[in-house]
């Protein structure tokens, strides 16, 4: 049975359109050009961080984050950047008695923002910076499993990427749900891995309560 649901952050809970737009501005690149290159890099199966290298060879994302913060332009997101289904889906799952967590590749700053937004809604918020392990490293999912108070086979990890979320979470022994939004899921959706690997495939997080209920009924 599925007793715990853990959510990825970017393009699962948070629409990153605004944030990537500010990176284009920081690089002094037209936003449509940046987004086009972003999509091309993803479609080629490359790491999204290579997008920055295309415009500025030698680009150090960590250092540039620090420069942005020092310039009064830190990476940020807020309530207005959450997908519309996030709050109602969390409320419904919690009402159903499901244990909830949020865990993704995020900075310490992003972790603070997540806690401001969701501390009253979920049972755990963890980030790669907190744990010193990042996806798709299996160690990240071991850290998730270690802090969830259920067996690893009772955890559903929800994400938008087959490569970063679904495959490694499955290898760790978790159930998985692929949500169809954002650039990665849009590009990967009809691929064999996107069809075969996830336990569940959803267009909206609002589908999860019903599908989890059906899954658990069939497991009884």
C-alpha positions as CSV (number, residue, x, y, z in Angstrom):
1,X,0.0,0.0,0.0
2,X,1.0,3.6,-0.5
3,X,1.1,5.4,2.9
4,X,3.4,8.3,2.1
5,X,3.7,10.7,-0.8
6,X,6.9,12.7,-1.4
7,X,6.9,15.5,-4.0
8,X,9.7,16.8,-6.1
9,X,9.8,20.7,-6.2
10,X,10.6,22.2,-9.6
11,X,7.9,21.6,-12.3
12,X,6.1,19.4,-9.8
13,X,5.0,21.9,-7.2
14,X,6.6,25.1,-8.5
15,X,6.2,26.5,-12.0
16,X,9.8,27.6,-12.8
17,X,8.9,29.9,-15.8
18,X,9.6,33.1,-13.9
19,X,12.8,31.8,-12.4
20,X,14.3,30.7,-15.7
21,X,13.3,34.0,-17.2
22,X,15.3,35.8,-14.6
23,X,18.3,33.7,-15.5
24,X,18.0,34.7,-19.1
25,X,17.9,38.3,-18.0
26,X,21.0,37.7,-15.9
27,X,22.8,36.3,-18.9
28,X,21.5,39.2,-21.0
29,X,20.0,36.7,-23.4
30,X,16.5,37.1,-24.9
31,X,14.1,34.9,-23.0
32,X,12.8,33.1,-26.0
33,X,16.3,32.2,-27.0
34,X,17.2,30.9,-23.6
35,X,14.0,28.8,-23.4
36,X,14.6,27.4,-26.9
37,X,18.2,26.4,-26.0
38,X,16.8,24.9,-22.7
39,X,14.4,22.7,-24.6
40,X,17.1,21.7,-27.1
41,X,19.5,20.6,-24.3
42,X,16.8,18.6,-22.5
43,X,15.7,16.9,-25.8
44,X,19.3,15.9,-26.3
45,X,19.3,14.2,-22.9
46,X,21.9,16.6,-21.6
47,X,22.1,18.1,-18.1
48,X,20.1,21.3,-18.0
49,X,23.1,23.2,-16.5
50,X,24.8,22.9,-19.9
51,X,22.3,25.5,-21.1
52,X,24.3,28.2,-19.3
53,X,27.5,27.0,-20.8
54,X,26.1,27.5,-24.3
55,X,25.7,31.2,-23.6
56,X,28.7,31.7,-21.3
57,X,31.4,29.0,-21.4
58,X,32.9,28.3,-17.9
59,X,29.6,29.4,-16.2
60,X,29.6,28.4,-12.5
61,X,26.0,28.1,-11.4
62,X,26.9,28.1,-7.7
63,X,29.0,31.2,-8.0
64,X,26.5,33.0,-10.2
65,X,23.7,32.3,-7.6
66,X,25.9,34.0,-5.0
67,X,26.5,37.0,-7.4
68,X,22.8,37.3,-8.0
69,X,22.1,37.3,-4.3
70,X,24.8,39.9,-3.7
71,X,23.3,42.1,-6.4
72,X,19.8,41.9,-4.8
73,X,18.5,39.5,-7.4
74,X,18.5,36.1,-5.6
75,X,16.7,33.1,-7.0
76,X,13.2,33.0,-5.5
77,X,9.7,31.7,-5.9
78,X,6.5,32.2,-3.9
79,X,2.8,31.4,-3.7
80,X,2.2,32.9,-7.1
81,X,4.6,30.3,-8.7
82,X,2.8,27.2,-7.3
83,X,0.8,25.2,-9.8
84,X,-2.9,25.7,-9.2
85,X,-3.5,22.0,-8.1
86,X,-0.9,22.0,-5.4
87,X,-2.8,23.3,-2.4
88,X,-6.0,21.3,-3.0
89,X,-4.1,18.1,-3.7
90,X,-2.1,18.4,-0.5
91,X,-5.3,19.1,1.5
92,X,-7.1,16.1,0.0
93,X,-4.2,13.7,0.6
94,X,-3.8,14.9,4.1
95,X,-7.5,14.5,4.8
96,X,-7.1,10.9,3.5
97,X,-4.5,10.3,6.2
98,X,-1.5,10.2,3.8
99,X,1.9,11.2,5.2
100,X,3.3,14.0,3.1
101,X,6.8,15.2,2.3
102,X,8.7,17.5,-0.1
103,X,12.2,16.6,-1.3
104,X,14.1,17.9,-4.3
105,X,17.4,19.2,-5.6
106,X,17.2,22.6,-4.0
107,X,19.5,25.1,-2.3
108,X,19.5,26.1,1.4
109,X,17.7,29.3,0.4
110,X,15.1,27.4,-1.5
111,X,14.6,25.1,1.5
112,X,13.8,28.1,3.7
113,X,11.2,29.3,1.1
114,X,9.7,25.9,1.0
115,X,9.4,25.8,4.8
116,X,7.7,29.2,4.8
117,X,5.2,28.0,2.2
118,X,4.5,24.4,3.3
119,X,5.5,23.8,6.9
120,X,1.8,23.6,7.9
121,X,0.9,21.3,5.0
122,X,3.4,18.5,5.0
123,X,5.3,16.3,7.5
124,X,8.8,16.7,6.0
125,X,10.8,19.2,3.8
126,X,14.2,18.1,2.7
127,X,16.7,19.4,0.1
128,X,19.8,18.1,-1.6
129,X,21.8,20.8,0.2
130,X,20.4,19.6,3.5
131,X,21.5,16.1,2.9
132,X,24.6,16.5,0.8
133,X,23.2,14.2,-1.9
134,X,21.4,15.1,-5.0
135,X,19.2,13.4,-7.6
136,X,19.6,11.2,-9.5
137,X,22.1,9.7,-7.0
138,X,20.5,6.8,-5.2
139,X,21.9,8.2,-2.0
140,X,19.3,11.0,-2.2
141,X,16.4,8.5,-2.2
142,X,18.0,6.5,0.6
143,X,17.9,9.7,2.6
144,X,14.3,10.2,1.8
145,X,13.5,6.6,2.8
146,X,15.4,7.1,6.0
147,X,13.2,10.0,7.2
148,X,9.8,8.6,6.1
149,X,8.2,6.6,8.9
150,X,7.1,3.8,6.6
151,X,8.7,1.1,4.5
152,X,10.3,2.2,1.3
153,X,7.8,0.2,-0.7
154,X,5.0,2.3,0.9
155,X,6.4,5.6,-0.5
156,X,5.2,7.2,-3.7
157,X,7.7,9.7,-5.1
158,X,6.1,12.3,-7.5
159,X,8.2,14.0,-10.1
160,X,8.3,15.4,-13.6
161,X,11.4,13.7,-14.9
162,X,12.1,10.0,-15.7
163,X,15.8,10.4,-15.5
164,X,16.1,12.4,-12.2
165,X,12.9,11.2,-10.4
166,X,11.2,8.2,-11.6
167,X,14.0,5.8,-12.5
168,X,16.2,6.3,-9.4
169,X,13.2,6.4,-7.0
170,X,12.0,3.1,-8.5
171,X,15.5,1.7,-8.2
172,X,15.4,2.7,-4.5
173,X,12.3,0.6,-4.1
174,X,9.6,3.3,-4.1
175,X,6.4,3.6,-6.1
176,X,6.5,6.6,-8.5
177,X,4.1,9.0,-10.2
178,X,5.1,11.0,-13.3
179,X,3.2,14.4,-13.6
180,X,2.8,15.7,-17.1
181,X,4.0,19.3,-17.0
182,X,7.1,21.3,-17.5
183,X,9.7,20.8,-20.2
184,X,11.1,17.4,-19.1
185,X,7.8,15.7,-18.8
186,X,6.5,17.3,-22.0
187,X,9.5,16.0,-23.9
188,X,9.6,12.6,-22.2
189,X,5.9,11.8,-21.9
190,X,5.5,9.5,-24.9
191,X,8.9,7.8,-24.5
192,X,9.0,4.1,-23.5
193,X,10.5,4.9,-20.1
194,X,7.7,7.4,-19.3
195,X,5.2,4.7,-20.2
196,X,6.8,1.8,-18.5
197,X,8.6,3.0,-15.4
198,X,6.0,5.0,-13.3
199,X,3.5,3.3,-11.1
200,X,1.1,6.2,-11.9
201,X,0.9,8.8,-14.7
202,X,-1.1,11.9,-14.0
203,X,-2.0,15.2,-15.8
204,X,-2.8,16.8,-12.5
205,X,-1.8,16.2,-8.8
206,X,-5.6,16.2,-8.1
207,X,-5.7,12.8,-9.7
208,X,-3.5,11.3,-7.0
209,X,-6.0,10.9,-4.1
210,X,-8.3,8.8,-6.3
211,X,-5.5,6.8,-7.9
212,X,-3.8,6.1,-4.6
213,X,-7.1,5.0,-3.1
214,X,-7.7,2.6,-6.0
215,X,-4.1,1.3,-5.8
216,X,-4.5,0.6,-2.1
217,X,-7.8,-1.1,-2.5
218,X,-6.3,-3.4,-5.1
219,X,-3.4,-4.2,-2.7
220,X,-5.7,-5.2,0.2
